[in-house]
Amino acid sequence: SERYSFSLTTFSPSGKLVQIEYALQAVASGAPSVGIKAVNGVVLATEKKNKSILFEDHSTYKIEQITKNIGMVYSGMGPDYRLLVRRARKMAQDYYLMYHENIPTGQLVYKVGQVMQEYTQSGGVRPFGVSLLICGWDEPGKPLLFQCDPSGAYFAWKATAMGKNNVNGKTFLEKRYSEDLELEDAVHTAILTLKEGFEGQMTEDNIEIGICNDDGFRRLTPQEVKDYLANI
């Protein structure tokens, strides 16, 4: 397959686009992220390890708000994610200008997937090195959680894990997940899922949590995260 990996837009004889598989490899070696859907909301959580103790904590974020009621997190390459966040926010605003209502989560996921797909079929570009978890709350009682991959494929999940150790994370979630999970419990389960492969001490400085419910989407403050960690 080495002969065919030079160009993104060239199929290998086995019918694969190898560069996309390599992009998924980049995602699988990125920091873990978890998404869990509860009856009354959705939670996103991710590990955020700083390379050095000299880093300024909380200067950049991995969990980002796209609209009032949609939030996003990634596993993989940070710089690629920034571009997708910017595009997602713009597409959401374009929708609002056109229709004077907030973009439904499913539509936004579809549009982001379209952007990612373009980068698998255009000359001179490479696929995004990120998978996204997008959560939203469109109408009362309808929490949503989607994953979007470098290929442009997207799927809806009840709960999932991406990044390093995602296989163990998913197995853990399969054991722990129940249909009638409350948001509070979902936050705890998300933290425990991240703990599965966590090296060192988990603190409010090296994980990030976002919740989405009928009040919209928000990122938890370090103090709130600290309180959740204390309860575990």
C-alpha positions as a printed NumPy array, in Angstrom:
array([[  0.   ,   0.   ,   0.   ],
       [  3.03 ,   2.282,   0.341],
       [  2.837,   3.039,  -3.381],
       [ -0.581,   4.559,  -2.979],
       [ -0.184,   6.606,   0.161],
       [  1.485,   9.542,  -1.623],
       [ -1.74 ,  11.11 ,  -2.793],
       [ -4.824,  11.618,  -0.733],
       [ -7.132,  11.365,  -3.716],
       [ -5.735,   8.072,  -5.022],
       [ -7.511,   4.865,  -4.096],
       [ -5.279,   1.943,  -3.181],
       [ -5.95 ,  -1.362,  -5.004],
       [ -7.84 ,  -2.615,  -1.963],
       [-10.23 ,   0.343,  -2.303],
       [ -8.967,   2.36 ,   0.647],
       [ -7.982,   5.997,   0.921],
       [ -4.953,   5.432,   3.112],
       [ -4.521,   9.053,   4.181],
       [ -7.933,   8.973,   5.845],
       [ -6.903,   5.892,   7.78 ],
       [ -3.74 ,   7.691,   8.881],
       [ -5.89 ,  10.642,   9.997],
       [ -7.913,   8.235,  12.157],
       [ -4.584,   7.025,  13.536],
       [ -3.774,  10.63 ,  14.533],
       [ -7.139,  10.806,  16.307],
       [ -6.6  ,   7.493,  18.094],
       [ -3.298,   8.714,  19.513],
       [ -4.774,  12.054,  20.637],
       [ -6.009,  12.893,  24.128],
       [ -9.149,  11.015,  25.245],
       [-12.598,  12.621,  24.999],
       [-15.913,  11.261,  26.221],
       [-19.524,  12.132,  25.43 ],
       [-22.565,  10.827,  27.312],
       [-26.233,  11.511,  26.693],
       [-28.496,  11.66 ,  29.749],
       [-32.276,  12.016,  29.91 ],
       [-31.996,  15.708,  30.814],
       [-28.842,  16.755,  28.99 ],
       [-25.5  ,  15.79 ,  27.494],
       [-21.998,  15.87 ,  28.944],
       [-18.668,  16.225,  27.13 ],
       [-15.402,  15.612,  28.943],
       [-11.796,  15.558,  27.829],
       [ -8.291,  15.159,  29.155],
       [ -6.142,  18.238,  28.839],
       [ -2.563,  17.508,  29.809],
       [ -0.094,  20.366,  29.626],
       [  3.355,  19.617,  28.283],
       [  5.079,  21.479,  31.09 ],
       [  4.38 ,  22.797,  34.575],
       [  5.274,  26.267,  33.278],
       [  2.136,  26.308,  31.135],
       [ -0.518,  28.827,  32.082],
       [ -3.584,  26.777,  33.04 ],
       [ -6.949,  27.59 ,  31.431],
       [ -5.425,  29.833,  28.765],
       [ -6.852,  27.729,  25.914],
       [ -9.925,  25.516,  25.805],
       [-10.72 ,  22.229,  24.129],
       [-14.441,  22.33 ,  24.801],
       [-15.973,  25.116,  22.749],
       [-19.436,  26.593,  22.436],
       [-20.748,  26.862,  18.874],
       [-24.214,  28.294,  19.516],
       [-26.202,  28.889,  22.691],
       [-27.225,  25.229,  22.74 ],
       [-24.469,  23.4  ,  20.85 ],
       [-21.016,  22.475,  22.144],
       [-18.044,  20.634,  20.702],
       [-14.867,  18.832,  21.739],
       [-12.168,  16.979,  19.806],
       [ -9.543,  14.282,  19.945],
       [ -6.508,  14.679,  17.693],
       [ -4.752,  17.776,  16.41 ],
       [ -5.635,  21.043,  18.131],
       [ -4.855,  23.472,  15.287],
       [ -7.147,  21.571,  12.9  ],
       [ -9.894,  21.773,  15.483],
       [ -9.67 ,  25.568,  15.705],
       [-10.43 ,  25.864,  12.007],
       [-13.481,  23.591,  12.323],
       [-14.765,  25.548,  15.336],
       [-14.515,  28.766,  13.349],
       [-16.282,  27.243,  10.34 ],
       [-19.   ,  25.704,  12.534],
       [-19.728,  29.013,  14.262],
       [-19.907,  30.786,  10.931],
       [-22.242,  28.181,   9.417],
       [-24.463,  28.425,  12.494],
       [-24.62 ,  32.201,  12.137],
       [-25.335,  31.975,   8.396],
       [-28.264,  29.709,   9.217],
       [-29.522,  32.151,  11.841],
       [-29.324,  35.08 ,   9.417],
       [-31.23 ,  33.137,   6.812],
       [-33.979,  31.561,   8.919],
       [-34.011,  33.609,  12.147],
       [-33.828,  30.544,  14.322],
       [-31.024,  28.511,  15.811],
       [-29.543,  25.794,  13.648],
       [-30.691,  22.286,  14.626],
       [-27.808,  20.175,  15.946],
       [-28.249,  17.552,  13.218],
       [-27.944,  20.192,  10.501],
       [-24.776,  21.63 ,  11.983],
       [-23.215,  18.168,  12.246],
       [-24.137,  17.539,   8.605],
       [-22.518,  20.818,   7.533],
       [-19.338,  20.151,   9.523],
       [-19.228,  16.652,   8.024],
       [-19.481,  18.236,   4.589],
       [-16.47 ,  20.455,   5.297],
       [-14.486,  17.427,   6.463],
       [-15.495,  15.47 ,   3.368],
       [-14.282,  18.275,   1.081],
       [-10.831,  17.807,   2.552],
       [-10.79 ,  14.172,   1.396],
       [-11.525,  14.942,  -2.25 ],
       [ -9.73 ,  18.19 ,  -3.071],
       [ -6.25 ,  18.515,  -4.495],
       [ -3.421,  19.849,  -2.366],
       [ -5.116,  19.353,   0.967],
       [ -4.956,  16.71 ,   3.681],
       [ -7.796,  15.387,   5.814],
       [ -8.427,  16.933,   9.225],
       [ -6.545,  15.159,  12.002],
       [ -9.506,  15.369,  14.375],
       [-12.682,  13.57 ,  15.323],
       [-15.357,  15.739,  16.918],
       [-18.007,  15.119,  19.528],
       [-20.867,  17.566,  19.049],
       [-23.64 ,  17.818,  21.608],
       [-26.831,  19.803,  21.407],
       [-30.246,  20.411,  22.903],
       [-32.755,  21.377,  20.224],
       [-36.079,  21.093,  22.01 ],
       [-37.176,  20.079,  25.511],
       [-36.339,  16.451,  26.206],
       [-34.187,  15.989,  23.123],
       [-30.509,  15.803,  24.017],
       [-28.268,  14.929,  21.06 ],
       [-24.726,  13.592,  20.747],
       [-22.872,  13.132,  17.463],
       [-19.388,  12.076,  16.446],
       [-17.825,  13.384,  13.237],
       [-14.752,  11.695,  11.717],
       [-11.984,  12.897,   9.347],
       [-13.698,  11.058,   6.477],
       [-16.796,  13.229,   6.892],
       [-18.816,  10.326,   8.29 ],
       [-20.969,  11.143,  11.303],
       [-23.069,   9.078,  13.703],
       [-25.324,   9.673,  16.67 ],
       [-24.32 ,   8.037,  19.951],
       [-25.856,   7.428,  23.372],
       [-22.317,   7.482,  24.786],
       [-18.869,   7.109,  23.288],
       [-15.155,   7.636,  23.813],
       [-12.477,   8.762,  21.343],
       [ -8.739,   9.232,  21.363],
       [ -6.181,   7.24 ,  23.332],
       [ -7.565,   4.199,  25.072],
       [-10.94 ,   4.607,  23.333],
       [-11.556,   0.851,  23.205],
       [-11.359,   0.531,  26.996],
       [-13.386,   3.708,  27.338],
       [-16.187,   2.333,  25.167],
       [-16.171,  -1.018,  26.988],
       [-16.448,   0.839,  30.301],
       [-19.339,   2.927,  28.983],
       [-21.153,  -0.158,  27.676],
       [-21.044,  -1.55 ,  31.206],
       [-22.045,   1.666,  32.939],
       [-24.547,   3.242,  30.565],
       [-28.271,   3.102,  31.226],
       [-31.164,   4.722,  29.358],
       [-32.439,   6.61 ,  32.412],
       [-29.137,   8.246,  33.336],
       [-29.468,  11.706,  34.937],
       [-27.082,  14.508,  33.942],
       [-25.342,  14.573,  37.341],
       [-24.617,  10.841,  37.119],
       [-23.536,  11.211,  33.502],
       [-20.888,  13.744,  34.588],
       [-19.577,  11.253,  37.15 ],
       [-19.573,   8.435,  34.613],
       [-17.703,  10.664,  32.129],
       [-15.031,  11.432,  34.737],
       [-14.702,   7.743,  35.632],
       [-14.388,   6.864,  31.928],
       [-11.534,   9.355,  31.539],
       [ -9.953,   7.879,  34.681],
       [ -9.732,   4.47 ,  32.944],
       [ -6.519,   5.331,  31.137],
       [ -5.49 ,   8.416,  33.071],
       [ -1.871,   8.728,  34.126],
       [ -1.156,  10.701,  37.273],
       [ -3.531,  12.694,  39.438],
       [ -6.727,  14.012,  37.889],
       [ -7.333,  17.647,  38.84 ],
       [ -9.539,  20.511,  37.683],
       [ -6.531,  21.752,  35.683],
       [ -6.07 ,  18.694,  33.483],
       [ -9.618,  17.799,  32.51 ],
       [-12.379,  19.864,  30.952],
       [-16.129,  19.279,  31.155],
       [-19.02 ,  20.802,  29.227],
       [-22.721,  20.247,  29.827],
       [-25.696,  20.87 ,  27.602],
       [-29.281,  20.988,  28.909],
       [-32.39 ,  23.136,  28.57 ],
       [-30.378,  26.163,  29.732],
       [-28.101,  25.699,  26.731],
       [-24.456,  24.676,  26.574],
       [-21.71 ,  25.742,  28.964],
       [-18.225,  24.766,  30.012],
       [-17.89 ,  24.019,  33.713],
       [-15.609,  26.31 ,  35.717],
       [-12.476,  24.766,  37.273],
       [-14.138,  25.096,  40.701],
       [-17.205,  23.128,  39.552],
       [-14.95 ,  20.425,  38.086],
       [-13.052,  20.315,  41.36 ],
       [-16.307,  19.744,  43.26 ],
       [-17.285,  16.874,  40.949],
       [-13.854,  15.283,  41.409],
       [-14.188,  15.589,  45.176],
       [-17.455,  13.627,  45.056],
       [-15.909,  10.629,  43.354]])
